Amino acid sequence: MLVTVLVLSSSSNVYATETATASNLSGTNKSTGYEYILEDSANFIDDAAKSKLISQMKKTTDYCNIAVVTTTSHPYGSTESYAVNTFEDYFGTGANGVIFVIDRDLDEIYLACEGSTQRTIPNSKCNSICDNTYIYATSSHDYDYFTCCMETIDQVNTVLAGGHISQPLRYISSIFIALAAGMIFCFVYALSLSKGRKAKSNELMGAAFTKVEIQNARARFMNQTRHYSPQSSGSSGGHSGGGGHSGGSHSGGGHSGGGHHI
């Protein structure tokens, strides 16, 4: 019994400085220094469900910072801009972390990553995760925002831990691309077969002049014309110069991201 108490005590002390406001829950993983922030400004998640979501988010802090945010109004022109700016307000520009936003102002969910996390979860995986979970935030699932958040963070944790997630839409896109390429190849091949072999010029001439007879051939002098063309003096010019393409480099910062309309 004593051992059990010690284990539970050790687990609870991993997270320090846990704070709570009317819509904000946050804390820090003492072992890693990473933070979690749940900002449910839209009140999409009830209090009982928030504790379960926080438990899921705490797992993410073993790898990076994490924020889950809901909103019904913001001044940004895109959910991506809102997500990135909110993340940087919380953790700083280029911090290692992830943010998941449910945006009912622009009707979109969005997942964005900064720091080293963007290499682990690139654009393709951000899009795939949102493709897998957006359905819970729609009318077909009675706007189950809690499950949408839980499933999203669960898949984030899976990828961070080196696991694999389902990417059905990516595979479907690959299949359609392969089918389209196959159809184009078949069309070109059939078109090439439908065209007969093109005759060579000597074959055409041979067919046109199979028999030529010349009778009473005579040569007649008509006139003669001379043209004087003086040699041009001067040096020939050359073209010098060159062009190059200079591409800009992106240094520091940046983010990966992907979303889905709901």
C-alpha positions as CSV (number, residue, x, y, z in Angstrom):
1,M,0.0,0.0,0.0
2,L,2.9,2.3,0.8
3,V,4.5,1.7,-2.6
4,T,1.2,2.6,-4.3
5,V,1.0,5.9,-2.5
6,L,4.6,6.8,-3.4
7,V,4.0,6.1,-7.1
8,L,0.9,8.2,-7.2
9,S,2.7,11.0,-5.3
10,S,5.6,10.9,-7.7
11,S,3.2,11.1,-10.7
12,S,1.3,14.1,-9.4
13,N,4.5,16.1,-8.8
14,V,5.7,15.8,-12.4
15,Y,3.4,18.8,-13.2
16,A,3.9,22.0,-11.4
17,T,2.4,25.4,-11.3
18,E,-1.0,24.2,-12.6
19,T,-3.3,27.1,-12.9
20,A,-6.9,27.6,-13.8
21,T,-9.2,30.5,-14.8
22,A,-12.7,30.6,-16.1
23,S,-11.7,29.3,-19.6
24,N,-8.0,28.6,-19.2
25,L,-6.2,25.6,-17.8
26,S,-2.4,25.4,-17.9
27,G,0.5,23.7,-16.3
28,T,4.2,22.7,-16.7
29,N,5.9,19.4,-17.0
30,K,8.8,19.6,-14.4
31,S,10.8,16.9,-16.1
32,T,10.8,18.5,-19.6
33,G,9.9,22.1,-18.9
34,Y,7.2,22.0,-21.6
35,E,3.8,23.5,-20.9
36,Y,0.2,22.7,-21.8
37,I,-2.6,25.3,-22.2
38,L,-6.3,24.6,-22.7
39,E,-8.1,27.8,-23.7
40,D,-11.8,27.0,-24.2
41,S,-13.0,30.5,-24.9
42,A,-16.0,29.1,-26.9
43,N,-17.1,26.9,-24.0
44,F,-17.3,23.8,-26.3
45,I,-16.0,21.4,-23.6
46,D,-17.6,20.8,-20.3
47,D,-15.6,20.7,-17.0
48,A,-15.8,16.9,-16.6
49,A,-14.4,16.4,-20.1
50,K,-11.7,19.0,-19.7
51,S,-9.9,16.9,-17.1
52,K,-9.7,14.0,-19.5
53,L,-8.4,16.3,-22.2
54,I,-5.8,17.7,-19.9
55,S,-4.6,14.2,-19.1
56,Q,-4.1,13.6,-22.9
57,M,-2.3,16.9,-23.3
58,K,0.1,16.1,-20.4
59,K,1.4,13.2,-22.4
60,T,2.3,15.6,-25.2
61,T,4.5,17.6,-22.8
62,D,6.9,14.7,-22.7
63,Y,7.9,15.9,-26.2
64,C,6.9,19.5,-26.6
65,N,4.6,22.4,-25.6
66,I,0.9,22.0,-26.5
67,A,-2.1,24.3,-26.7
68,V,-5.7,23.5,-27.5
69,V,-7.8,26.5,-28.3
70,T,-11.5,27.1,-29.2
71,T,-12.9,30.4,-30.5
72,T,-16.0,31.9,-32.1
73,S,-14.4,35.2,-33.0
74,H,-11.0,36.5,-33.8
75,P,-9.5,39.3,-36.0
76,Y,-7.3,37.2,-38.3
77,G,-8.0,36.5,-42.0
78,S,-7.4,32.7,-41.7
79,T,-7.4,30.0,-39.0
80,E,-3.8,29.3,-39.8
81,S,-2.8,32.9,-38.9
82,Y,-4.9,32.8,-35.7
83,A,-3.3,29.4,-34.7
84,V,0.3,30.5,-35.3
85,N,-0.1,33.9,-33.6
86,T,-1.8,32.4,-30.6
87,F,0.9,29.7,-30.3
88,E,3.6,32.3,-30.4
89,D,1.8,34.5,-27.9
90,Y,1.7,31.5,-25.5
91,F,5.2,30.0,-26.0
92,G,7.3,32.4,-28.1
93,T,8.3,32.4,-31.8
94,G,10.0,29.1,-32.8
95,A,9.3,27.3,-29.6
96,N,9.0,23.5,-29.8
97,G,5.3,22.7,-29.7
98,V,1.9,22.2,-31.3
99,I,-1.4,24.0,-31.2
100,F,-4.8,22.7,-32.2
101,V,-7.6,25.2,-32.9
102,I,-11.3,24.7,-33.3
103,D,-12.3,27.9,-35.1
104,R,-16.1,28.5,-35.3
105,D,-15.5,32.0,-36.7
106,L,-14.2,30.6,-40.0
107,D,-15.5,27.1,-39.5
108,E,-12.2,25.2,-39.6
109,I,-10.1,23.1,-37.4
110,Y,-6.3,23.6,-37.7
111,L,-3.2,21.9,-36.4
112,A,0.1,23.9,-36.4
113,C,3.6,23.0,-35.2
114,E,6.7,25.0,-34.6
115,G,10.3,24.3,-33.6
116,S,11.6,20.8,-34.1
117,T,8.1,19.4,-33.8
118,Q,7.4,20.7,-37.4
119,R,9.9,18.1,-38.7
120,T,8.2,15.3,-36.8
121,I,4.7,16.5,-37.8
122,P,5.1,18.1,-41.3
123,N,2.2,19.6,-43.3
124,S,1.2,16.2,-44.7
125,K,0.7,14.7,-41.2
126,C,-1.1,17.8,-39.9
127,N,-3.5,17.5,-42.8
128,S,-4.0,13.8,-42.4
129,I,-4.7,14.2,-38.6
130,C,-7.3,16.9,-39.3
131,D,-8.8,14.7,-42.1
132,N,-9.2,11.9,-39.6
133,T,-10.8,14.0,-36.8
134,Y,-12.8,16.9,-38.4
135,I,-15.9,14.7,-38.7
136,Y,-16.4,14.8,-34.9
137,A,-16.8,18.6,-35.0
138,T,-19.6,18.4,-37.6
139,S,-23.4,18.0,-37.3
140,S,-23.1,14.3,-38.3
141,H,-21.5,13.7,-34.8
142,D,-23.6,16.3,-33.0
143,Y,-20.6,18.7,-32.8
144,D,-18.6,16.5,-30.5
145,Y,-15.7,19.0,-30.0
146,F,-14.4,17.1,-27.0
147,T,-13.9,13.9,-29.1
148,C,-12.4,15.9,-31.9
149,C,-9.8,17.3,-29.5
150,M,-9.1,14.0,-27.9
151,E,-8.6,12.1,-31.1
152,T,-6.5,14.9,-32.6
153,I,-4.1,15.0,-29.6
154,D,-4.0,11.2,-29.4
155,Q,-2.8,11.1,-33.0
156,V,-0.3,13.9,-32.3
157,N,1.1,11.8,-29.4
158,T,1.2,8.7,-31.6
159,V,3.3,10.5,-34.3
160,L,5.6,12.2,-31.6
161,A,6.2,8.7,-30.2
162,G,7.3,7.4,-33.6
163,G,4.0,5.6,-34.4
164,H,1.9,5.6,-37.6
165,I,-1.5,7.1,-38.2
166,S,-4.1,6.4,-40.8
167,Q,-3.8,8.5,-43.9
168,P,-6.6,7.2,-46.1
169,L,-7.2,10.4,-48.1
170,R,-3.5,10.5,-49.0
171,Y,-3.6,7.0,-50.3
172,I,-6.8,7.7,-52.2
173,S,-5.2,10.7,-53.9
174,S,-2.2,8.5,-54.9
175,I,-4.5,6.0,-56.4
176,F,-6.3,8.6,-58.5
177,I,-3.0,10.0,-59.7
178,A,-1.8,6.6,-60.7
179,L,-5.1,5.9,-62.5
180,A,-4.9,9.2,-64.3
181,A,-1.3,8.6,-65.3
182,G,-2.3,5.1,-66.6
183,M,-5.1,6.5,-68.7
184,I,-2.9,9.1,-70.3
185,F,-0.3,6.5,-71.1
186,C,-2.9,4.2,-72.7
187,F,-4.3,7.1,-74.7
188,V,-0.9,8.1,-76.1
189,Y,0.0,4.5,-76.9
190,A,-3.3,3.9,-78.7
191,L,-2.8,7.2,-80.6
192,S,0.6,6.1,-81.7
193,L,-0.7,2.8,-83.0
194,S,-3.5,4.5,-84.9
195,K,-1.1,6.5,-87.0
196,G,0.4,4.7,-90.0
197,R,4.1,4.7,-90.6
198,K,5.2,7.9,-92.2
199,A,6.8,7.5,-95.6
200,K,10.3,8.8,-96.1
201,S,10.9,11.6,-98.7
202,N,12.8,9.3,-101.1
203,E,9.9,6.9,-101.0
204,L,7.5,9.6,-101.8
205,M,9.6,10.8,-104.7
206,G,10.0,7.3,-106.0
207,A,6.3,6.8,-106.0
208,A,5.6,10.2,-107.7
209,F,8.1,9.7,-110.5
210,T,7.9,6.1,-111.4
211,K,8.5,6.9,-115.1
212,V,9.9,10.1,-116.6
213,E,10.6,10.5,-120.4
214,I,12.4,13.5,-121.9
215,Q,12.1,14.1,-125.6
216,N,13.7,16.8,-127.9
217,A,15.7,18.4,-125.0
218,R,17.3,21.7,-126.0
219,A,19.3,24.3,-124.2
220,R,18.7,28.0,-124.8
221,F,20.7,31.0,-123.4
222,M,18.4,33.7,-122.1
223,N,20.6,36.3,-120.3
224,Q,23.3,36.8,-117.7
225,T,23.4,39.1,-114.6
226,R,26.3,40.0,-112.4
227,H,26.2,41.3,-108.8
228,Y,29.1,42.9,-106.9
229,S,29.2,42.2,-103.2
230,P,32.1,43.9,-101.4
231,Q,33.6,42.2,-98.4
232,S,32.6,43.7,-95.1
233,S,35.3,45.0,-92.9
234,G,35.2,45.3,-89.1
235,S,35.2,43.1,-86.1
236,S,32.5,40.8,-85.2
237,G,30.8,41.4,-82.0
238,G,30.1,39.0,-79.2
239,H,27.4,38.7,-76.6
240,S,28.7,38.7,-73.1
241,G,26.8,38.6,-69.9
242,G,25.0,36.2,-67.8
243,G,22.1,35.7,-65.6
244,G,21.4,33.7,-62.6
245,H,18.5,32.9,-60.3
246,S,19.0,33.9,-56.7
247,G,16.7,32.2,-54.4
248,G,15.9,33.5,-50.9
249,S,16.5,31.3,-48.0
250,H,14.2,30.9,-45.0
251,S,16.1,31.2,-41.8
252,G,14.7,30.5,-38.4
253,G,11.2,30.1,-37.3
254,G,8.5,28.7,-39.7
255,H,5.8,26.2,-39.0
256,S,4.0,23.3,-40.4
257,G,0.3,23.0,-40.5
258,G,-2.9,21.7,-41.9
259,G,-6.6,21.9,-41.4
260,H,-10.1,21.0,-42.5
261,H,-13.3,22.9,-42.8
262,I,-16.1,21.9,-40.5
